[in-house]
Amino acid sequence: MKYLLSIVAVVVIFDASAMAQEEAAVGTVTTPEASGESPAAEDPPAEDDEKSPYSKKVGGLLRIEFGAGPSAYDIGQFRNGLNLAAPSVNGPEYSLSAGVGLGGFVIGAGFRWANYSAYNLMKFGLDIQGILRFIPYVHPMLRINLYYAGTRNGSPVIGLTDVKSNGGGVTLGAGLRIPIVRWISFAFTFDWSLIGLGVSGDTTGGREKGSLIGQQLTGLFAVTFQFIGVRRGD
């Protein structure tokens, strides 16, 4: 009996000691203030993306673009149905376009005017752009134009006067678009145009008419203004 009482006393003392240790552990939970440590400073709130003027992607529902660059045009490179000299020319080309932006796809209307020494070349029609926006800050882009074309204010053919010309063609272009701020981006493209024209005019032997098919090469620098729904990361 004495041994049994001794065992019970040891168990009670052990349980009491364990409970005392648990209470001490609960009562000694330290806080940053109690331990003398200063509480960790909260991270400052991130900059409001909507208020930042900068963006890594172009956006905006309405886009208006102005461009200019050097061009070279050989009106009869692939076909000259007049059998008269139609020399190649060089000069600046200017562009204006407006379109609807749907993410990386833009569709709208475009106008181009090239100034050459003997005449001007006019193009007007559909402007389509595809912009690869998954590459931030510098977007590869493609351009397709389908247009009406014609020459104005002179003659593209030597010895032909009172010239009338009408036709059309397609432009294929590739380059880069760089967002500057949310509302403005720059574009640099190299454009190749295939142009077919029906040309008629007077010569010393009478009225002549024929078809000419040629190509135009243009290096275009453009500034684009983006409006409506422009936001960072659009």
Secondary structure, DSSP 8 states (H G I E B T S, - for coil): -HHHHHHHHHHHHHHHHHHHHHHHHHHT---TTTTT------------TTT-S--SS---SEEEEEEEEEEEEEEEEEEETT-S----EEEEEEEEEEEEEETTEEEEEEEEEEE-SS-EEEEEEEEEEEE-TTS-SSEEEEEEEEEEEEEESS-SSTT-EEEEEEEEEEEEEEEEEEEEETTEEEEEEEEEEEEEEEEEEEETTEEEEEEEEEEEEEEEEEEEEEESS--TT-
